[in-house]
């Protein structure tokens, strides 16, 4: 059975913290969601991923409601 990559975004890129916006380089074979922010220890997202886009939309709506 072949390995399937559901979110294969290729090599490179960055992981971003959803709490403090710290970014780190994406490491090959380590999903950003498994990385912890070196500044605040929060989980990270792959910059430009579907989940990152959803986070940005939600964050934008929350700021607009304030």
Secondary structure, 3 states (H helix, E strand, C coil): CCCCCCCCCCCCCEEEECCCCCEEECCCCCCHHHCECCCCCCEEEECCCHHHHHHHHHHHHHHHHC
